[in-house]
Amino acid sequence: MTDETAGTGQTGRKAELARNLAVVERRIATACAVAGRKREEVTLIVVTKTYPADDVRILSELGVRQVAENRDQDAAPKAAECADLPLTWHFVGQLQTNKVRSVISYAGIVHSVDRLRLVDALSAGAVRAGREIGALVQVALDAESGTRSSRGGAAPDTVGEIAEAIAAAPGLRLDGLMTVAPLAGPYAGQPRAAFDRLTEISSLLREAHPAANMVSAGMSADLEDAIAAGATHVRIGSAVLGVRPGLG
């Protein structure tokens, strides 16, 4: 591929991403209007998993400031390559404690805190790195009482305990809650009901922690339901970047 061909490809990709961002922006704005909310109440996080650093750079040129990844082995080199960009990196996938030190090096907010052991590891890593990391409790609306879901996330009745641990942990900041619309359980196939339930849990959390007002919910297929239910942050991947290539 010649430099000219590569340049043409990048120009085409930038135009594609700009079109997709415009469509997503219209969807968010419309959903906010329908819900009687101000557009600025909802933050777009673009999930860049499986896509290259070149796309992240284009997104930054187009004004995106919040990007997310779900696998550290992909995220760490990508974040390093894009370290010069004015971005906040969100980690949204299941997180093993042996990956915490790496994730702490680039992520500003971790959405997937679902157990006390992970709180301890994140706190130790943040203190060691001299950073303050935002943390969200991931709520699994399909998990049995007192358990974790196989897809990540803590049962609703354990949220308070995990939130209190985050709030008390050095180096961590309790920012709020996150969920993914469940594929099983009472909320399967009912994203609006699931997000309404998350909002209820968030209201209870804010009684004790008023600043923990972040509600991370909604993806490409269900962002309207999430915004209607009160989400403050939506995590959008394929609607911006296209259908993802297969993961090996």
HELIX and SHEET records of a PDB file:
HELIX    1   1 ASP A    3  ALA A   35  1                                  33    
HELIX    2   2 ARG A   39  GLU A   41  5                                   3    
HELIX    3   3 ALA A   53  GLU A   61  1                                   9    
HELIX    4   4 ASP A   72  GLU A   81  1                                  10    
HELIX    5   5 THR A   97  LYS A   99  5                                   3    
HELIX    6   6 VAL A  100  ILE A  104  1                                   5    
HELIX    7   7 LEU A  116  ALA A  129  1                                  14    
HELIX    8   8 PRO A  156  THR A  158  5                                   3    
HELIX    9   9 VAL A  159  ALA A  168  1                                  10    
HELIX   10  10 PRO A  191  ALA A  208  1                                  18    
HELIX   11  11 LEU A  223  ALA A  229  1                                   7    
HELIX   12  12 SER A  238  LEU A  241  1                                   4    
SHEET    1   A 8 MET A 214  SER A 216  0                                        
SHEET    2   A 8 LEU A 172  MET A 178  1                                        
SHEET    3   A 8 ILE A 133  GLN A 138  1                                        
SHEET    4   A 8 ALA A 107  VAL A 113  1                                        
SHEET    5   A 8 THR A  88  PHE A  91  1                                        
SHEET    6   A 8 GLN A  66  GLU A  69  1                                        
SHEET    7   A 8 THR A  43  VAL A  47  1                                        
SHEET    8   A 8 HIS A 233  ILE A 236  1                                        
END                                                                             
